[in-house]
Amino acid sequence: MSHFWSPGIDRLSPYVPGEQPKVADLIKLNTNESPDAPSPKVIEAIKAAAGEGLRRYPDPSSAALTEALAKYHGVERDQVFVGNGSDEVLAHAFYAFFRQSHPLLYPDISYSFYPVYAGLYDIQVRALPLDRHFAIDPDDYVGESGGVIIANPNAPTGRLLPIEAIERIAEQNKHCAVVVDEAYIDFGGQSALALLHQFDNVLVVRTFSKSRSLAGMRVGYAVGSPALIDGLVRVKDSFNSYPLDTVAQAAALASVNDDAYFVESCQRLVGNRDRLVEQLTALGFECIPSAANFVFARHPEHAAESLAAQLREKKILVRHFRAERISEHLRISIGSATECSTLVAVLQEMLS
């Protein structure tokens, strides 16, 4: 502990991101990145933006991107907020909505950044256990609370919560903000955006990192009622008025405008996922039904930590969590068809 630190810094438990090693010929299936390159139109937009205009500050409101997203989702411009990756958008949401007198509710197995934000902003929380099938029970989310946040599909399990269940949670918590983190919704399931006409307390958070192949650009956004968006803007402008740089805005706008490429990429990944689940099941793995760009699986006869270590020796990275209840599972990102085939072949050799 440094004597220069503010009080409480020593008690923070920072988020640990997935490993990003610089190793040649690595099959990297540990951080849910897209196996596809961004749209060619995105690359063109990046090249066009990387010019003389970079000496100027970027548009602080990301107006062109905000308007494009509003049109894309059929909402008004004042219902869209853009930020530096969905992590920053979520952080602003925690500060804007969840510092209440009652605890924030979220699943005990979910995106591990949620307790980190809560610790940073001194937010009291109540983690609600998933059931034995790793599913959320909407009836758990009742009573006094200072907010609700769920990832749908959930991470790291990949399990999808039906839109009717989200509707029940929103109805049961009209007194507070309900944030639905939809980082993986483009790979399966109905978005909670369908509920925005019905609930002014629902905020949907999205990212360009997964389905739009722009993890390296850091672009995220939220869609909700004007009142919720205004809260996010107030926090943003008290923190960083220019969260999204000129190049990132251009890249994201080009991605939104190339919907055909986006849809084709998502469909290809879903096909790879379905084949991988079938092949893993044939090898004896138990896979939780996934609507995301990863599979959460365990093998009843082989320790997950050992499997992850053996795969690493073969230059294949998957994610292993040592947390309680999920320490025997591996989270395997969906790679290209070739990468998935290589993974299955290596596992087959290992298990035999």
C-alpha positions in Angstrom: 0.0 0.0 0.0 1.3 3.4 -0.9 1.0 6.3 1.5 0.0 8.5 -1.4 -3.2 6.5 -2.0 -6.6 7.8 -1.1 -8.4 5.9 1.6 -10.0 2.7 0.3 -7.8 2.2 -2.7 -6.1 -0.7 -1.0 -9.5 -2.5 -0.7 -10.2 -2.4 -4.4 -10.2 -5.7 -6.3 -9.5 -4.7 -10.0 -10.9 -6.6 -12.9 -8.5 -9.1 -14.5 -8.9 -9.0 -18.3 -8.4 -12.1 -20.5 -4.8 -12.8 -21.4 -3.4 -11.1 -24.6 -0.1 -12.9 -25.2 2.2 -12.0 -28.1 2.7 -15.5 -29.4 2.9 -16.5 -33.1 0.5 -19.1 -34.5 -1.7 -19.0 -31.3 -5.3 -20.1 -31.5 -6.9 -17.5 -29.2 -10.2 -18.6 -27.9 -10.1 -16.9 -24.5 -11.5 -13.4 -24.8 -14.6 -13.7 -27.1 -13.1 -11.7 -29.9 -14.6 -12.1 -33.4 -12.8 -14.5 -35.8 -13.8 -12.2 -38.6 -12.1 -9.0 -39.7 -14.1 -5.8 -39.6 -16.1 -4.9 -42.7 -13.9 -3.6 -45.6 -16.0 -0.4 -45.4 -14.8 0.0 -41.8 -11.2 -0.2 -42.9 -11.8 2.3 -45.6 -13.4 4.7 -43.1 -10.5 4.3 -40.7 -8.0 5.2 -43.5 -10.1 8.2 -44.5 -10.4 9.5 -40.9 -6.6 9.1 -40.2 -5.7 12.4 -41.8 -5.2 16.1 -41.1 -8.4 16.3 -39.1 -6.8 14.4 -36.2 -5.3 17.7 -35.0 -8.9 18.7 -34.0 -10.8 17.3 -31.0 -13.5 14.7 -31.9 -17.2 15.5 -31.9 -17.9 15.3 -28.1 -21.5 14.0 -28.8 -20.6 11.6 -31.6 -23.6 13.1 -33.4 -23.3 11.2 -36.7 -22.9 7.8 -34.9 -25.6 8.6 -32.4 -28.1 9.5 -35.1 -27.2 6.4 -37.1 -27.7 4.1 -34.1 -31.0 5.9 -33.3 -32.2 5.2 -36.9 -30.9 1.7 -36.8 -32.9 0.8 -33.6 -35.9 2.9 -34.4 -35.6 5.3 -31.5 -35.0 9.0 -31.0 -31.5 10.5 -30.8 -32.0 11.5 -27.2 -32.4 7.8 -26.4 -28.9 6.9 -27.4 -25.6 7.4 -25.5 -22.2 6.5 -27.0 -19.1 5.7 -25.0 -15.5 4.4 -25.0 -16.5 0.7 -25.0 -19.4 -0.8 -23.2 -17.2 -1.1 -20.1 -17.1 2.7 -19.8 -20.8 2.9 -20.5 -21.5 0.4 -17.7 -19.2 2.3 -15.4 -21.1 5.5 -16.0 -24.4 3.6 -15.4 -23.2 2.3 -12.1 -22.3 5.8 -11.0 -25.4 7.5 -12.4 -28.0 5.0 -11.2 -26.8 2.5 -8.5 -25.5 4.6 -5.7 -28.7 4.2 -3.7 -29.8 3.4 -0.2 -30.8 -0.2 -1.2 -28.5 -2.8 -2.7 -27.9 -3.4 -6.4 -29.1 -6.8 -7.5 -27.2 -9.0 -10.0 -26.5 -12.7 -10.5 -23.8 -14.4 -8.5 -22.2 -15.7 -11.7 -22.0 -13.0 -14.3 -19.7 -10.4 -15.8 -16.9 -10.0 -13.2 -16.6 -6.3 -13.8 -19.9 -5.7 -11.9 -18.5 -6.2 -8.4 -15.4 -4.2 -9.4 -17.6 -1.2 -10.3 -19.5 -1.6 -7.1 -16.3 -1.6 -5.1 -15.0 1.4 -6.9 -18.1 3.5 -6.3 -18.9 2.0 -2.8 -22.2 0.6 -4.0 -23.8 -2.0 -1.7 -24.8 -5.2 -3.6 -26.7 -8.4 -3.3 -25.6 -11.2 -5.6 -28.5 -13.6 -6.3 -27.6 -17.2 -7.0 -28.3 -18.7 -10.4 -30.1 -22.0 -10.1 -28.5 -25.4 -10.6 -28.8 -25.0 -14.4 -27.0 -21.6 -14.2 -30.3 -19.8 -15.1 -31.7 -16.6 -13.6 -35.0 -16.8 -11.7 -36.9 -13.5 -12.3 -38.8 -14.1 -9.1 -35.6 -13.5 -7.1 -35.5 -9.9 -8.4 -38.3 -8.5 -6.2 -38.6 -6.2 -3.2 -36.5 -3.2 -2.2 -33.4 -2.6 -4.4 -31.2 0.2 -5.6 -31.1 -1.2 -9.2 -30.7 -4.3 -11.2 -28.1 -5.3 -13.8 -28.0 -8.6 -15.8 -26.0 -9.7 -18.8 -28.2 -11.3 -21.4 -27.0 -13.7 -22.7 -25.2 -14.1 -19.5 -21.4 -14.2 -19.2 -19.6 -16.5 -18.7 -22.4 -19.1 -19.0 -23.9 -18.0 -22.4 -27.4 -18.8 -21.2 -30.2 -16.6 -22.6 -33.0 -15.2 -20.5 -36.3 -14.9 -22.5 -37.6 -11.4 -23.1 -40.7 -12.3 -21.0 -38.5 -12.8 -18.0 -36.7 -9.5 -18.5 -40.1 -7.9 -18.8 -41.1 -9.4 -15.4 -37.9 -8.1 -13.8 -38.5 -4.6 -15.2 -42.1 -4.6 -14.0 -41.0 -5.7 -10.5 -38.4 -2.9 -10.3 -40.1 0.1 -11.7 -38.7 2.1 -8.8 -35.1 1.8 -10.0 -33.0 1.4 -13.1 -32.8 -2.0 -14.8 -29.7 -2.3 -16.9 -29.5 -5.1 -19.5 -26.0 -5.7 -20.7 -26.4 -7.1 -24.2 -22.8 -7.6 -25.3 -23.7 -11.0 -26.9 -27.3 -10.5 -28.0 -26.5 -10.4 -31.7 -25.7 -14.1 -31.6 -29.1 -15.2 -30.4 -32.3 -14.1 -28.6 -34.6 -11.1 -28.5 -33.2 -7.8 -27.4 -34.7 -5.9 -24.4 -34.9 -2.9 -26.8 -38.4 -4.2 -27.5 -39.3 -3.2 -23.9 -38.3 0.5 -24.2 -41.7 1.7 -25.3 -43.2 0.0 -22.2 -40.6 0.9 -19.5 -38.7 4.1 -18.8 -36.4 2.4 -16.3 -34.8 -0.1 -18.7 -31.4 0.7 -20.2 -29.9 -1.6 -22.8 -26.1 -1.5 -23.2 -24.4 -2.8 -26.4 -20.8 -3.1 -27.7 -19.1 -3.1 -31.1 -16.4 -5.4 -29.8 -18.0 -8.8 -30.4 -20.4 -9.0 -33.3 -19.0 -6.0 -35.2 -15.3 -7.1 -34.9 -14.1 -3.9 -33.4 -12.7 -4.9 -30.0 -9.6 -2.8 -30.8 -11.6 0.3 -31.3 -13.4 0.5 -27.9 -17.0 1.6 -28.9 -20.1 0.9 -26.8 -23.5 2.5 -26.4 -26.7 2.5 -24.4 -30.3 2.9 -25.5 -33.0 3.9 -23.0 -35.4 6.7 -22.0 -34.2 10.3 -22.4 -34.0 10.6 -18.6 -31.6 7.7 -18.3 -29.5 8.9 -21.2 -29.4 12.4 -19.6 -28.0 10.8 -16.4 -25.2 9.1 -18.4 -24.4 12.3 -20.3 -24.1 14.2 -17.0 -21.6 11.6 -15.7 -19.7 11.5 -19.0 -19.3 15.3 -19.2 -18.1 15.3 -15.6 -15.5 12.7 -16.5 -14.4 13.0 -20.1 -16.1 15.1 -22.7 -14.4 13.4 -25.6 -14.7 9.6 -24.9 -14.8 8.5 -28.5 -12.0 9.5 -30.8 -12.5 10.6 -34.4 -11.2 7.3 -35.9 -13.4 5.2 -33.7 -16.5 7.2 -34.5 -15.8 6.8 -38.3 -15.2 3.1 -37.9 -18.4 2.5 -35.9 -20.5 4.5 -38.3 -19.2 2.5 -41.2 -20.0 -0.7 -39.4 -23.6 0.4 -38.7 -24.0 1.3 -42.3 -22.8 -2.1 -43.6 -25.6 -4.2 -42.1 -25.2 -7.0 -44.7 -21.7 -7.7 -43.6 -22.7 -7.6 -39.9 -25.6 -10.1 -40.4 -23.5 -12.5 -42.5 -20.7 -12.5 -39.9 -23.1 -13.2 -37.1 -24.7 -16.1 -39.0 -21.4 -17.6 -39.8 -20.3 -17.5 -36.1 -23.6 -19.1 -35.0 -23.0 -21.9 -37.4 -19.5 -22.5 -36.1 -20.9 -22.4 -32.5 -23.6 -25.0 -33.2 -21.1 -27.3 -34.9 -18.6 -26.9 -32.0 -21.3 -27.7 -29.4 -22.2 -30.9 -31.3 -18.5 -31.9 -31.5 -17.7 -31.2 -27.9 -20.8 -33.1 -26.8 -19.6 -36.1 -28.8 -16.3 -35.9 -26.9 -18.2 -36.1 -23.6 -18.4 -32.4 -22.7 -21.5 -31.0 -21.0 -22.3 -27.7 -22.7 -24.6 -25.1 -21.3 -27.0 -23.9 -24.0 -25.3 -20.8 -25.5 -26.7 -17.8 -27.3 -23.4 -16.0 -27.2 -20.1 -16.2 -29.2 -18.7 -18.7 -26.7 -19.5 -22.1 -25.1 -19.3 -22.8 -21.4 -18.5 -26.5 -21.0 -17.2 -29.1 -18.6 -16.0 -32.6 -18.9 -17.1 -34.9 -16.1 -13.9 -37.0 -16.3 -11.3 -34.3 -16.7 -10.4 -31.2 -14.6 -11.0 -27.9 -16.4 -7.7 -26.4 -15.1 -5.7 -29.3 -16.4 -7.5 -29.2 -19.8 -6.8 -25.5 -20.1 -3.1 -26.0 -19.3 -2.8 -28.9 -21.8 -4.4 -26.8 -24.5 -2.1 -23.9 -23.8 0.9 -26.3 -24.4 -0.7 -26.9 -27.8 -0.9 -23.1 -28.4 -4.6 -22.9 -27.9 -5.9 -20.5 -25.3 -9.3 -20.9 -23.6 -10.6 -19.2 -20.4 -10.6 -21.0 -17.1 -12.2 -19.3 -14.0 -11.2 -20.4 -10.5 -14.4 -19.0 -9.0 -16.7 -21.1 -6.9 -19.3 -23.2 -8.8 -17.7 -22.7 -12.2 -14.1 -23.9 -11.6 -14.7 -27.1 -13.6 -15.9 -25.2 -16.6 -14.0 -23.8 -19.6 -15.3 -20.8 -21.5 -14.4 -21.4 -25.2 -14.7 -18.5 -27.6 -16.0 -19.4 -31.0 -13.2 -19.0 -33.6 -13.2 -19.6 -37.3 -14.2 -23.0 -38.7 -10.6 -23.9 -39.0 -9.8 -22.9 -35.4 -12.7 -24.8 -34.1 -11.7 -27.9 -36.0 -8.2 -27.7 -34.7 -9.5 -27.3 -31.1 -11.7 -30.4 -31.5 -8.8 -32.5 -33.0 -6.5 -31.5 -30.2 -9.1 -32.3 -27.5 -9.8 -35.6 -29.1 -6.2 -36.5 -29.0 -5.9 -35.3 -25.4 -9.0 -37.1 -24.1 -8.0 -40.4 -25.8 
